[in-house]
Amino acid sequence: MKATARAHTNIALIKYWGKRNEQIILPTNSSLSLTLDGFYTTTTVEFKEELAKDTFYLNDEPVKGEQYSRVAKFLNLIRRTAGNEQLYAEVRSINEVPTAAGFASSASGFAALAAAGTKAAGVDMSNQELSKLTRQGSGSACRSIFGGFAEWRMGNRADGSDSHAVQVAPQDHWDIRVAAVVLNETMKEVSSREGMKRTVDTSPFYSGWIDSIPNDLKEIKAGISVRDFEKVGQIAEANCLKMHATTLGANPPFTYWLDTTMTVMQTVREMRKSGIPAYFTIDAGPNVKVLYLPQYEEKIQQILSDIEGVTDVRLSKVGQGITYL
Ligand code: DP6
């Protein structure tokens, strides 16, 4: 009744931005991401007879409030799947995800929780089934079940039975790298959950976003399969800019960008002009992730670190899918 699993976070190259069902988390568009080896969560789940409720410790600190409720709610799903609704669990997670670098720990967190929780409950699942379950904790987490490049296929059934991630290319397919640029400025952010909802509900640009996804996905997968860095980078960068454009059309309007966000974006464009291939992407926050190839690592790190307002540059390679420890 006890198991430990590790899952890595992922960065979307084609963004998930909008839900058609908030209850079981069904997206309005398919998305595609790169799993990152440097940033992960390790979680142990133990079901115990003597517990009267679930307990959740993050980095050895007890967690309460909204974060606890999301974990307990997710454990309910596991209990239902296992056919044992009476047994409570102790969950212990250790996060190696730099939240300062703008990585949400929810992707690696829910993927590790799903893997450890189902294993501890004695439920045997394929990775595809596990991805479907994980999706209901946090959408982007369903891609972290797989290493390398993963596509979350939105599916079209109302019950979500065809909405899960698949691996597009394995970890060793391509040594592409990601630099996470940490900024010294912060702001009170609109959560991705709230931001995408407001955008779906109010932004007149949203339909343009949706219309553009099938072609972006088709083209980026073609680029990944032949390891065409320029093609993959261009599509990822343009897709990110489109997602962020939808937020400006929302009511009330919002943006995740700060001054330094734009400075980093401009620096990446200048690097390209000077012959260093690099492209950026940005999630629901001000931090920028830069895609590059290994031979430019030293230069990229130096140029990004020298930008005023940048406090740290964290580098990562392509990561693996979930592992059981
Ligand atoms: C901008 O997966 O955090 O990072 O499903 O509500 O938990 P919920 O949202 P979440 O949204 C991630 C949005 C994004 C793009 C992406 O990762 O695809």
py3Dmol code that shows the C-alpha trace and the ligand (Angstrom):
import py3Dmol

protein = """\
ATOM      1  CA  MET A   1       0.000   0.000   0.000  1.00  0.00           C
ATOM      2  CA  LYS A   2       3.021   2.262  -0.403  1.00  0.00           C
ATOM      3  CA  ALA A   3       4.806   3.489  -3.556  1.00  0.00           C
ATOM      4  CA  THR A   4       7.172   6.218  -4.706  1.00  0.00           C
ATOM      5  CA  ALA A   5       7.275   7.788  -8.170  1.00  0.00           C
ATOM      6  CA  ARG A   6       9.114  10.625  -9.873  1.00  0.00           C
ATOM      7  CA  ALA A   7       7.827  12.874 -12.665  1.00  0.00           C
ATOM      8  CA  HIS A   8       9.485  15.734 -14.522  1.00  0.00           C
ATOM      9  CA  THR A   9       7.941  19.042 -15.412  1.00  0.00           C
ATOM     10  CA  ASN A  10       7.328  19.982 -19.057  1.00  0.00           C
ATOM     11  CA  ILE A  11       7.369  23.124 -21.164  1.00  0.00           C
ATOM     12  CA  ALA A  12       4.657  23.504 -23.792  1.00  0.00           C
ATOM     13  CA  LEU A  13       5.767  24.386 -27.330  1.00  0.00           C
ATOM     14  CA  ILE A  14       2.152  24.387 -28.491  1.00  0.00           C
ATOM     15  CA  LYS A  15       0.188  25.708 -25.507  1.00  0.00           C
ATOM     16  CA  TYR A  16      -2.862  24.283 -23.804  1.00  0.00           C
ATOM     17  CA  TRP A  17      -5.027  27.367 -23.305  1.00  0.00           C
ATOM     18  CA  GLY A  18      -8.702  26.798 -22.548  1.00  0.00           C
ATOM     19  CA  LYS A  19     -11.096  24.163 -21.227  1.00  0.00           C
ATOM     20  CA  ARG A  20     -14.303  22.805 -22.656  1.00  0.00           C
ATOM     21  CA  ASN A  21     -15.040  20.951 -19.415  1.00  0.00           C
ATOM     22  CA  GLU A  22     -13.659  22.334 -16.150  1.00  0.00           C
ATOM     23  CA  GLN A  23     -14.838  19.415 -14.011  1.00  0.00           C
ATOM     24  CA  ILE A  24     -12.842  16.631 -15.637  1.00  0.00           C
ATOM     25  CA  ILE A  25     -10.420  19.015 -17.409  1.00  0.00           C
ATOM     26  CA  LEU A  26     -11.020  18.646 -21.124  1.00  0.00           C
ATOM     27  CA  PRO A  27      -9.134  21.149 -23.286  1.00  0.00           C
ATOM     28  CA  THR A  28     -10.387  23.220 -26.209  1.00  0.00           C
ATOM     29  CA  ASN A  29      -7.161  22.491 -28.101  1.00  0.00           C
ATOM     30  CA  SER A  30      -4.480  19.835 -28.360  1.00  0.00           C
ATOM     31  CA  SER A  31      -1.001  20.798 -27.124  1.00  0.00           C
ATOM     32  CA  LEU A  32       2.591  19.589 -27.317  1.00  0.00           C
ATOM     33  CA  SER A  33       5.464  19.788 -24.846  1.00  0.00           C
ATOM     34  CA  LEU A  34       9.030  18.913 -24.036  1.00  0.00           C
ATOM     35  CA  THR A  35       9.685  17.056 -20.769  1.00  0.00           C
ATOM     36  CA  LEU A  36      12.610  18.575 -18.837  1.00  0.00           C
ATOM     37  CA  ASP A  37      15.179  16.503 -16.961  1.00  0.00           C
ATOM     38  CA  GLY A  38      16.357  19.162 -14.505  1.00  0.00           C
ATOM     39  CA  PHE A  39      13.051  19.839 -12.755  1.00  0.00           C
ATOM     40  CA  TYR A  40      11.008  17.113 -11.066  1.00  0.00           C
ATOM     41  CA  THR A  41       8.840  16.008  -8.158  1.00  0.00           C
ATOM     42  CA  THR A  42       9.288  12.807  -6.160  1.00  0.00           C
ATOM     43  CA  THR A  43       6.186  11.620  -4.321  1.00  0.00           C
ATOM     44  CA  THR A  44       5.485   8.804  -1.886  1.00  0.00           C
ATOM     45  CA  VAL A  45       1.905   7.733  -1.266  1.00  0.00           C
ATOM     46  CA  GLU A  46       1.007   5.362   1.554  1.00  0.00           C
ATOM     47  CA  PHE A  47      -2.557   4.223   2.241  1.00  0.00           C
ATOM     48  CA  LYS A  48      -2.976   3.577   5.977  1.00  0.00           C
ATOM     49  CA  GLU A  49      -5.856   2.026   7.904  1.00  0.00           C
ATOM     50  CA  GLU A  50      -5.353   4.300  10.917  1.00  0.00           C
ATOM     51  CA  LEU A  51      -5.773   7.610   9.012  1.00  0.00           C
ATOM     52  CA  ALA A  52      -9.122   9.462   9.350  1.00  0.00           C
ATOM     53  CA  LYS A  53      -8.261  11.837   6.481  1.00  0.00           C
ATOM     54  CA  ASP A  54      -5.564  12.402   3.866  1.00  0.00           C
ATOM     55  CA  THR A  55      -2.361  14.171   4.853  1.00  0.00           C
ATOM     56  CA  PHE A  56      -0.055  15.999   2.453  1.00  0.00           C
ATOM     57  CA  TYR A  57       3.511  17.160   3.117  1.00  0.00           C
ATOM     58  CA  LEU A  58       5.406  19.235   0.575  1.00  0.00           C
ATOM     59  CA  ASN A  59       9.160  19.421   1.184  1.00  0.00           C
ATOM     60  CA  ASP A  60       8.423  18.055   4.706  1.00  0.00           C
ATOM     61  CA  GLU A  61       5.946  20.860   5.541  1.00  0.00           C
ATOM     62  CA  PRO A  62       2.253  20.020   6.085  1.00  0.00           C
ATOM     63  CA  VAL A  63       0.079  21.605   3.388  1.00  0.00           C
ATOM     64  CA  LYS A  64      -3.427  23.024   3.948  1.00  0.00           C
ATOM     65  CA  GLY A  65      -5.951  25.079   1.996  1.00  0.00           C
ATOM     66  CA  GLU A  66      -6.499  24.995  -1.748  1.00  0.00           C
ATOM     67  CA  GLN A  67      -3.339  22.977  -2.494  1.00  0.00           C
ATOM     68  CA  TYR A  68      -4.383  20.303   0.021  1.00  0.00           C
ATOM     69  CA  SER A  69      -7.925  20.165  -1.375  1.00  0.00           C
ATOM     70  CA  ARG A  70      -6.691  19.572  -4.907  1.00  0.00           C
ATOM     71  CA  VAL A  71      -4.558  16.651  -3.707  1.00  0.00           C
ATOM     72  CA  ALA A  72      -7.365  15.154  -1.588  1.00  0.00           C
ATOM     73  CA  LYS A  73      -9.798  15.512  -4.497  1.00  0.00           C
ATOM     74  CA  PHE A  74      -7.355  13.727  -6.753  1.00  0.00           C
ATOM     75  CA  LEU A  75      -6.912  10.920  -4.187  1.00  0.00           C
ATOM     76  CA  ASN A  76     -10.711  10.471  -4.351  1.00  0.00           C
ATOM     77  CA  LEU A  77     -10.328   9.659  -8.038  1.00  0.00           C
ATOM     78  CA  ILE A  78      -7.664   7.069  -7.243  1.00  0.00           C
ATOM     79  CA  ARG A  79      -9.824   5.570  -4.474  1.00  0.00           C
ATOM     80  CA  ARG A  80     -12.775   5.347  -6.852  1.00  0.00           C
ATOM     81  CA  THR A  81     -10.597   3.661  -9.503  1.00  0.00           C
ATOM     82  CA  ALA A  82      -9.260   1.205  -6.911  1.00  0.00           C
ATOM     83  CA  GLY A  83     -12.779   0.501  -5.603  1.00  0.00           C
ATOM     84  CA  ASN A  84     -11.825   1.401  -2.050  1.00  0.00           C
ATOM     85  CA  GLU A  85     -13.341   4.687  -0.924  1.00  0.00           C
ATOM     86  CA  GLN A  86     -12.584   4.227   2.797  1.00  0.00           C
ATOM     87  CA  LEU A  87      -8.811   4.257   2.864  1.00  0.00           C
ATOM     88  CA  TYR A  88      -6.880   7.509   3.396  1.00  0.00           C
ATOM     89  CA  ALA A  89      -3.326   8.267   2.376  1.00  0.00           C
ATOM     90  CA  GLU A  90      -0.224  10.018   3.577  1.00  0.00           C
ATOM     91  CA  VAL A  91       1.358  11.905   0.666  1.00  0.00           C
ATOM     92  CA  ARG A  92       4.923  13.177   0.849  1.00  0.00           C
ATOM     93  CA  SER A  93       6.306  15.215  -2.056  1.00  0.00           C
ATOM     94  CA  ILE A  94       9.724  16.683  -2.627  1.00  0.00           C
ATOM     95  CA  ASN A  95       9.858  19.333  -5.325  1.00  0.00           C
ATOM     96  CA  GLU A  96      12.948  19.957  -7.402  1.00  0.00           C
ATOM     97  CA  VAL A  97      11.054  22.506  -9.451  1.00  0.00           C
ATOM     98  CA  PRO A  98      12.309  26.087  -9.278  1.00  0.00           C
ATOM     99  CA  THR A  99       9.057  28.017  -8.868  1.00  0.00           C
ATOM    100  CA  ALA A 100      11.170  31.188  -9.077  1.00  0.00           C
ATOM    101  CA  ALA A 101      11.961  30.197 -12.666  1.00  0.00           C
ATOM    102  CA  GLY A 102       8.285  30.194 -13.483  1.00  0.00           C
ATOM    103  CA  PHE A 103       7.715  26.470 -13.603  1.00  0.00           C
ATOM    104  CA  ALA A 104       4.434  25.464 -12.090  1.00  0.00           C
ATOM    105  CA  SER A 105       5.024  22.390  -9.916  1.00  0.00           C
ATOM    106  CA  SER A 106       1.506  21.180 -10.703  1.00  0.00           C
ATOM    107  CA  ALA A 107       2.601  19.324 -13.871  1.00  0.00           C
ATOM    108  CA  SER A 108       5.296  17.188 -12.229  1.00  0.00           C
ATOM    109  CA  GLY A 109       3.314  17.171  -8.965  1.00  0.00           C
ATOM    110  CA  PHE A 110       0.110  15.619 -10.286  1.00  0.00           C
ATOM    111  CA  ALA A 111       1.974  13.219 -12.586  1.00  0.00           C
ATOM    112  CA  ALA A 112       4.059  11.903  -9.668  1.00  0.00           C
ATOM    113  CA  LEU A 113       0.975  11.751  -7.411  1.00  0.00           C
ATOM    114  CA  ALA A 114      -1.011   9.803 -10.005  1.00  0.00           C
ATOM    115  CA  ALA A 115       1.803   7.318 -10.594  1.00  0.00           C
ATOM    116  CA  ALA A 116       2.632   6.738  -6.910  1.00  0.00           C
ATOM    117  CA  GLY A 117      -1.029   6.799  -5.825  1.00  0.00           C
ATOM    118  CA  THR A 118      -2.281   4.234  -8.321  1.00  0.00           C
ATOM    119  CA  LYS A 119       0.706   1.975  -7.652  1.00  0.00           C
ATOM    120  CA  ALA A 120       0.148   2.203  -3.873  1.00  0.00           C
ATOM    121  CA  ALA A 121      -3.553   1.429  -4.357  1.00  0.00           C
ATOM    122  CA  GLY A 122      -2.636  -1.646  -6.389  1.00  0.00           C
ATOM    123  CA  VAL A 123      -4.160  -0.336  -9.613  1.00  0.00           C
ATOM    124  CA  ASP A 124      -2.331  -1.438 -12.724  1.00  0.00           C
ATOM    125  CA  MET A 125      -2.639   1.103 -15.531  1.00  0.00           C
ATOM    126  CA  SER A 126      -1.090   1.736 -18.924  1.00  0.00           C
ATOM    127  CA  ASN A 127       0.668   5.088 -19.292  1.00  0.00           C
ATOM    128  CA  GLN A 128      -2.190   6.212 -21.503  1.00  0.00           C
ATOM    129  CA  GLU A 129      -4.753   5.442 -18.788  1.00  0.00           C
ATOM    130  CA  LEU A 130      -2.505   7.113 -16.243  1.00  0.00           C
ATOM    131  CA  SER A 131      -2.295  10.209 -18.449  1.00  0.00           C
ATOM    132  CA  LYS A 132      -6.122  10.408 -18.542  1.00  0.00           C
ATOM    133  CA  LEU A 133      -6.304  10.198 -14.772  1.00  0.00           C
ATOM    134  CA  THR A 134      -3.481  12.740 -14.313  1.00  0.00           C
ATOM    135  CA  ARG A 135      -5.261  15.185 -16.640  1.00  0.00           C
ATOM    136  CA  GLN A 136      -8.016  15.536 -14.047  1.00  0.00           C
ATOM    137  CA  GLY A 137      -5.534  16.874 -11.481  1.00  0.00           C
ATOM    138  CA  SER A 138      -3.981  19.479 -13.777  1.00  0.00           C
ATOM    139  CA  GLY A 139      -4.231  19.510 -17.562  1.00  0.00           C
ATOM    140  CA  SER A 140      -0.579  20.094 -18.426  1.00  0.00           C
ATOM    141  CA  ALA A 141       0.414  17.266 -16.030  1.00  0.00           C
ATOM    142  CA  CYS A 142      -0.983  14.614 -18.375  1.00  0.00           C
ATOM    143  CA  ARG A 143       1.961  15.288 -20.725  1.00  0.00           C
ATOM    144  CA  SER A 144       4.524  14.669 -17.943  1.00  0.00           C
ATOM    145  CA  ILE A 145       3.710  10.946 -17.895  1.00  0.00           C
ATOM    146  CA  PHE A 146       5.851  10.705 -21.025  1.00  0.00           C
ATOM    147  CA  GLY A 147       9.491  11.629 -21.630  1.00  0.00           C
ATOM    148  CA  GLY A 148      10.828  13.418 -24.702  1.00  0.00           C
ATOM    149  CA  PHE A 149       8.135  15.193 -26.713  1.00  0.00           C
ATOM    150  CA  ALA A 150       4.504  14.562 -25.760  1.00  0.00           C
ATOM    151  CA  GLU A 151       1.264  15.569 -27.414  1.00  0.00           C
ATOM    152  CA  TRP A 152      -1.942  15.920 -25.422  1.00  0.00           C
ATOM    153  CA  ARG A 153      -4.681  14.934 -27.860  1.00  0.00           C
ATOM    154  CA  MET A 154      -7.787  16.850 -26.853  1.00  0.00           C
ATOM    155  CA  GLY A 155     -10.168  14.102 -27.955  1.00  0.00           C
ATOM    156  CA  ASN A 156     -13.823  14.767 -28.725  1.00  0.00           C
ATOM    157  CA  ARG A 157     -15.791  12.495 -26.384  1.00  0.00           C
ATOM    158  CA  ALA A 158     -17.744  14.148 -23.575  1.00  0.00           C
ATOM    159  CA  ASP A 159     -16.514  11.660 -20.956  1.00  0.00           C
ATOM    160  CA  GLY A 160     -12.816  12.408 -21.645  1.00  0.00           C
ATOM    161  CA  SER A 161     -12.008   8.800 -22.503  1.00  0.00           C
ATOM    162  CA  ASP A 162     -10.015   9.926 -25.562  1.00  0.00           C
ATOM    163  CA  SER A 163      -8.275  12.930 -23.990  1.00  0.00           C
ATOM    164  CA  HIS A 164      -4.737  11.993 -22.986  1.00  0.00           C
ATOM    165  CA  ALA A 165      -1.090  12.464 -23.940  1.00  0.00           C
ATOM    166  CA  VAL A 166       0.972  10.302 -26.275  1.00  0.00           C
ATOM    167  CA  GLN A 167       4.712  10.310 -26.855  1.00  0.00           C
ATOM    168  CA  VAL A 168       5.687  12.003 -30.115  1.00  0.00           C
ATOM    169  CA  ALA A 169       9.453  11.360 -29.827  1.00  0.00           C
ATOM    170  CA  PRO A 170      11.487   9.707 -27.057  1.00  0.00           C
ATOM    171  CA  GLN A 171      14.013  11.404 -24.773  1.00  0.00           C
ATOM    172  CA  ASP A 172      17.021  10.326 -26.858  1.00  0.00           C
ATOM    173  CA  HIS A 173      15.513  11.495 -30.168  1.00  0.00           C
ATOM    174  CA  TRP A 174      17.093  14.958 -30.005  1.00  0.00           C
ATOM    175  CA  ASP A 175      19.438  16.808 -27.662  1.00  0.00           C
ATOM    176  CA  ILE A 176      17.598  20.125 -27.566  1.00  0.00           C
ATOM    177  CA  ARG A 177      17.995  22.344 -24.485  1.00  0.00           C
ATOM    178  CA  VAL A 178      15.980  24.844 -22.494  1.00  0.00           C
ATOM    179  CA  ALA A 179      17.278  27.787 -20.469  1.00  0.00           C
ATOM    180  CA  ALA A 180      14.848  29.066 -17.832  1.00  0.00           C
ATOM    181  CA  VAL A 181      15.476  32.762 -17.256  1.00  0.00           C
ATOM    182  CA  VAL A 182      14.713  33.944 -13.721  1.00  0.00           C
ATOM    183  CA  LEU A 183      13.735  37.603 -13.265  1.00  0.00           C
ATOM    184  CA  ASN A 184      14.139  39.756 -10.183  1.00  0.00           C
ATOM    185  CA  GLU A 185      10.749  41.436 -10.649  1.00  0.00           C
ATOM    186  CA  THR A 186       7.600  39.652  -9.545  1.00  0.00           C
ATOM    187  CA  MET A 187       3.915  40.442  -9.747  1.00  0.00           C
ATOM    188  CA  LYS A 188       0.654  39.035  -8.526  1.00  0.00           C
ATOM    189  CA  GLU A 189      -0.232  36.746 -11.357  1.00  0.00           C
ATOM    190  CA  VAL A 190      -3.524  35.593 -12.783  1.00  0.00           C
ATOM    191  CA  SER A 191      -3.332  31.793 -12.344  1.00  0.00           C
ATOM    192  CA  SER A 192      -3.294  29.757 -15.557  1.00  0.00           C
ATOM    193  CA  ARG A 193      -6.639  28.261 -14.509  1.00  0.00           C
ATOM    194  CA  GLU A 194      -8.295  31.661 -14.131  1.00  0.00           C
ATOM    195  CA  GLY A 195      -6.432  33.239 -17.050  1.00  0.00           C
ATOM    196  CA  MET A 196      -7.506  30.627 -19.572  1.00  0.00           C
ATOM    197  CA  LYS A 197     -11.099  30.746 -18.333  1.00  0.00           C
ATOM    198  CA  ARG A 198     -11.322  34.508 -18.646  1.00  0.00           C
ATOM    199  CA  THR A 199      -9.813  34.304 -22.126  1.00  0.00           C
ATOM    200  CA  VAL A 200     -12.205  31.594 -23.334  1.00  0.00           C
ATOM    201  CA  ASP A 201     -15.190  33.477 -21.907  1.00  0.00           C
ATOM    202  CA  THR A 202     -14.377  36.993 -23.092  1.00  0.00           C
ATOM    203  CA  SER A 203     -11.549  37.335 -25.630  1.00  0.00           C
ATOM    204  CA  PRO A 204     -12.655  37.976 -29.243  1.00  0.00           C
ATOM    205  CA  PHE A 205      -9.194  36.715 -30.307  1.00  0.00           C
ATOM    206  CA  TYR A 206      -9.861  33.270 -28.860  1.00  0.00           C
ATOM    207  CA  SER A 207     -11.405  31.767 -31.989  1.00  0.00           C
ATOM    208  CA  GLY A 208      -8.331  32.803 -34.005  1.00  0.00           C
ATOM    209  CA  TRP A 209      -6.164  30.968 -31.493  1.00  0.00           C
ATOM    210  CA  ILE A 210      -8.218  27.787 -31.812  1.00  0.00           C
ATOM    211  CA  ASP A 211      -8.273  27.925 -35.618  1.00  0.00           C
ATOM    212  CA  SER A 212      -4.483  28.134 -35.805  1.00  0.00           C
ATOM    213  CA  ILE A 213      -3.683  25.087 -33.634  1.00  0.00           C
ATOM    214  CA  PRO A 214      -4.096  22.141 -36.043  1.00  0.00           C
ATOM    215  CA  ASN A 215      -1.579  23.569 -38.500  1.00  0.00           C
ATOM    216  CA  ASP A 216       0.917  24.536 -35.761  1.00  0.00           C
ATOM    217  CA  LEU A 217       0.739  21.005 -34.397  1.00  0.00           C
ATOM    218  CA  LYS A 218       1.157  19.356 -37.765  1.00  0.00           C
ATOM    219  CA  GLU A 219       4.133  21.560 -38.675  1.00  0.00           C
ATOM    220  CA  ILE A 220       5.928  21.273 -35.334  1.00  0.00           C
ATOM    221  CA  LYS A 221       5.636  17.478 -35.366  1.00  0.00           C
ATOM    222  CA  ALA A 222       7.141  17.439 -38.867  1.00  0.00           C
ATOM    223  CA  GLY A 223       9.972  19.651 -37.562  1.00  0.00           C
ATOM    224  CA  ILE A 224      10.569  17.457 -34.502  1.00  0.00           C
ATOM    225  CA  SER A 225      10.733  14.276 -36.563  1.00  0.00           C
ATOM    226  CA  VAL A 226      13.590  15.642 -38.736  1.00  0.00           C
ATOM    227  CA  ARG A 227      15.174  17.667 -35.891  1.00  0.00           C
ATOM    228  CA  ASP A 228      14.721  20.972 -37.705  1.00  0.00           C
ATOM    229  CA  PHE A 229      15.603  23.453 -34.951  1.00  0.00           C
ATOM    230  CA  GLU A 230      14.622  26.621 -36.864  1.00  0.00           C
ATOM    231  CA  LYS A 231      11.253  25.215 -37.791  1.00  0.00           C
ATOM    232  CA  VAL A 232      10.433  23.945 -34.293  1.00  0.00           C
ATOM    233  CA  GLY A 233      11.688  27.175 -32.697  1.00  0.00           C
ATOM    234  CA  GLN A 234       9.762  29.456 -35.041  1.00  0.00           C
ATOM    235  CA  ILE A 235       6.493  27.610 -34.532  1.00  0.00           C
ATOM    236  CA  ALA A 236       6.904  27.421 -30.737  1.00  0.00           C
ATOM    237  CA  GLU A 237       7.727  31.130 -30.461  1.00  0.00           C
ATOM    238  CA  ALA A 238       4.841  32.194 -32.699  1.00  0.00           C
ATOM    239  CA  ASN A 239       2.428  29.896 -30.854  1.00  0.00           C
ATOM    240  CA  CYS A 240       3.460  31.426 -27.516  1.00  0.00           C
ATOM    241  CA  LEU A 241       2.935  34.963 -28.859  1.00  0.00           C
ATOM    242  CA  LYS A 242      -0.524  34.030 -30.126  1.00  0.00           C
ATOM    243  CA  MET A 243      -1.519  32.594 -26.748  1.00  0.00           C
ATOM    244  CA  HIS A 244      -0.374  35.734 -24.975  1.00  0.00           C
ATOM    245  CA  ALA A 245      -2.183  37.911 -27.530  1.00  0.00           C
ATOM    246  CA  THR A 246      -5.500  36.341 -26.503  1.00  0.00           C
ATOM    247  CA  THR A 247      -5.077  37.676 -22.945  1.00  0.00           C
ATOM    248  CA  LEU A 248      -4.941  41.281 -24.203  1.00  0.00           C
ATOM    249  CA  GLY A 249      -8.379  40.823 -25.724  1.00  0.00           C
ATOM    250  CA  ALA A 250      -9.907  39.429 -22.523  1.00  0.00           C
ATOM    251  CA  ASN A 251     -12.258  41.388 -20.272  1.00  0.00           C
ATOM    252  CA  PRO A 252     -10.763  42.621 -18.023  1.00  0.00           C
ATOM    253  CA  PRO A 253      -7.596  42.499 -20.154  1.00  0.00           C
ATOM    254  CA  PHE A 254      -4.357  41.201 -18.695  1.00  0.00           C
ATOM    255  CA  THR A 255      -0.820  40.266 -19.626  1.00  0.00           C
ATOM    256  CA  TYR A 256       1.797  38.070 -17.981  1.00  0.00           C
ATOM    257  CA  TRP A 257       4.680  40.149 -19.340  1.00  0.00           C
ATOM    258  CA  LEU A 258       6.903  42.513 -17.391  1.00  0.00           C
ATOM    259  CA  ASP A 259       9.559  44.900 -18.752  1.00  0.00           C
ATOM    260  CA  THR A 260      12.313  42.318 -18.367  1.00  0.00           C
ATOM    261  CA  THR A 261      10.164  39.692 -20.117  1.00  0.00           C
ATOM    262  CA  MET A 262      10.224  41.895 -23.204  1.00  0.00           C
ATOM    263  CA  THR A 263      13.926  42.628 -22.828  1.00  0.00           C
ATOM    264  CA  VAL A 264      14.678  38.890 -22.793  1.00  0.00           C
ATOM    265  CA  MET A 265      12.466  38.364 -25.859  1.00  0.00           C
ATOM    266  CA  GLN A 266      14.321  41.151 -27.682  1.00  0.00           C
ATOM    267  CA  THR A 267      17.705  39.707 -26.676  1.00  0.00           C
ATOM    268  CA  VAL A 268      16.721  36.331 -28.131  1.00  0.00           C
ATOM    269  CA  ARG A 269      15.759  38.013 -31.413  1.00  0.00           C
ATOM    270  CA  GLU A 270      19.116  39.832 -31.465  1.00  0.00           C
ATOM    271  CA  MET A 271      20.969  36.581 -30.788  1.00  0.00           C
ATOM    272  CA  ARG A 272      19.337  35.122 -33.875  1.00  0.00           C
ATOM    273  CA  LYS A 273      20.437  38.123 -35.945  1.00  0.00           C
ATOM    274  CA  SER A 274      23.995  37.600 -34.770  1.00  0.00           C
ATOM    275  CA  GLY A 275      23.898  33.951 -35.860  1.00  0.00           C
ATOM    276  CA  ILE A 276      23.033  32.155 -32.593  1.00  0.00           C
ATOM    277  CA  PRO A 277      19.905  30.078 -33.147  1.00  0.00           C
ATOM    278  CA  ALA A 278      17.558  30.522 -30.157  1.00  0.00           C
ATOM    279  CA  TYR A 279      13.807  30.869 -29.665  1.00  0.00           C
ATOM    280  CA  PHE A 280      11.677  31.765 -26.667  1.00  0.00           C
ATOM    281  CA  THR A 281       8.447  30.565 -25.111  1.00  0.00           C
ATOM    282  CA  ILE A 282       6.511  31.883 -22.094  1.00  0.00           C
ATOM    283  CA  ASP A 283       3.830  30.243 -19.912  1.00  0.00           C
ATOM    284  CA  ALA A 284       1.302  31.909 -17.617  1.00  0.00           C
ATOM    285  CA  GLY A 285       3.903  34.115 -15.939  1.00  0.00           C
ATOM    286  CA  PRO A 286       6.637  36.647 -16.714  1.00  0.00           C
ATOM    287  CA  ASN A 287       9.580  34.229 -16.998  1.00  0.00           C
ATOM    288  CA  VAL A 288      11.022  33.286 -20.359  1.00  0.00           C
ATOM    289  CA  LYS A 289      12.264  29.855 -21.459  1.00  0.00           C
ATOM    290  CA  VAL A 290      14.821  29.818 -24.270  1.00  0.00           C
ATOM    291  CA  LEU A 291      15.262  26.876 -26.637  1.00  0.00           C
ATOM    292  CA  TYR A 292      18.775  26.297 -27.948  1.00  0.00           C
ATOM    293  CA  LEU A 293      21.188  23.633 -29.193  1.00  0.00           C
ATOM    294  CA  PRO A 294      24.028  22.231 -27.002  1.00  0.00           C
ATOM    295  CA  GLN A 295      26.906  23.810 -28.950  1.00  0.00           C
ATOM    296  CA  TYR A 296      25.620  27.294 -28.050  1.00  0.00           C
ATOM    297  CA  GLU A 297      25.080  26.605 -24.353  1.00  0.00           C
ATOM    298  CA  GLU A 298      27.953  28.659 -22.968  1.00  0.00           C
ATOM    299  CA  LYS A 299      27.202  31.696 -25.129  1.00  0.00           C
ATOM    300  CA  ILE A 300      23.482  31.561 -24.460  1.00  0.00           C
ATOM    301  CA  GLN A 301      23.939  31.296 -20.718  1.00  0.00           C
ATOM    302  CA  GLN A 302      26.352  34.207 -20.709  1.00  0.00           C
ATOM    303  CA  ILE A 303      24.208  36.512 -22.835  1.00  0.00           C
ATOM    304  CA  LEU A 304      21.033  35.753 -20.871  1.00  0.00           C
ATOM    305  CA  SER A 305      22.774  36.141 -17.484  1.00  0.00           C
ATOM    306  CA  ASP A 306      24.111  39.566 -18.496  1.00  0.00           C
ATOM    307  CA  ILE A 307      20.622  41.018 -19.037  1.00  0.00           C
ATOM    308  CA  GLU A 308      19.738  43.604 -16.398  1.00  0.00           C
ATOM    309  CA  GLY A 309      16.974  42.268 -14.161  1.00  0.00           C
ATOM    310  CA  VAL A 310      17.903  38.604 -14.717  1.00  0.00           C
ATOM    311  CA  THR A 311      18.975  36.890 -11.494  1.00  0.00           C
ATOM    312  CA  ASP A 312      19.542  33.326 -12.659  1.00  0.00           C
ATOM    313  CA  VAL A 313      19.576  31.126 -15.747  1.00  0.00           C
ATOM    314  CA  ARG A 314      18.724  27.461 -15.144  1.00  0.00           C
ATOM    315  CA  LEU A 315      19.588  24.969 -17.883  1.00  0.00           C
ATOM    316  CA  SER A 316      17.847  21.712 -18.684  1.00  0.00           C
ATOM    317  CA  LYS A 317      18.070  18.829 -21.124  1.00  0.00           C
ATOM    318  CA  VAL A 318      15.225  16.661 -22.394  1.00  0.00           C
ATOM    319  CA  GLY A 319      13.781  14.551 -19.593  1.00  0.00           C
ATOM    320  CA  GLN A 320      12.261  11.117 -19.108  1.00  0.00           C
ATOM    321  CA  GLY A 321       8.721  10.044 -18.307  1.00  0.00           C
ATOM    322  CA  ILE A 322       7.524   8.830 -14.919  1.00  0.00           C
ATOM    323  CA  THR A 323       9.720   6.396 -13.025  1.00  0.00           C
ATOM    324  CA  TYR A 324       8.963   4.258  -9.978  1.00  0.00           C
ATOM    325  CA  LEU A 325      11.584   4.305  -7.237  1.00  0.00           C
TER     326      LEU A 325
END
"""
ligand_1 = """\
18
DP6
C 0.194 28.278 -20.048
O -2.136 22.778 -16.594
O -1.658 24.690 -15.014
O 1.299 26.491 -18.944
O -5.452 22.350 -16.104
O -6.166 24.364 -14.846
O -4.381 22.893 -13.906
P -5.050 23.434 -15.169
O -3.982 24.359 -15.917
P -2.429 24.161 -16.176
O -2.225 25.163 -17.432
C -1.022 25.273 -18.124
C -1.111 26.396 -19.103
C 0.194 26.776 -19.778
C 0.353 26.078 -21.130
C 0.711 24.616 -21.123
O 1.416 24.129 -20.219
O 0.315 23.944 -22.092
"""
view = py3Dmol.view(width=600, height=400)
view.addModel(protein, "pdb")
view.setStyle({"model": 0}, {"cartoon": {"style": "trace"}})
view.addModel(ligand_1, "xyz")
view.setStyle({"model": 1}, {"stick": {}})
view.zoomTo()
view.show()
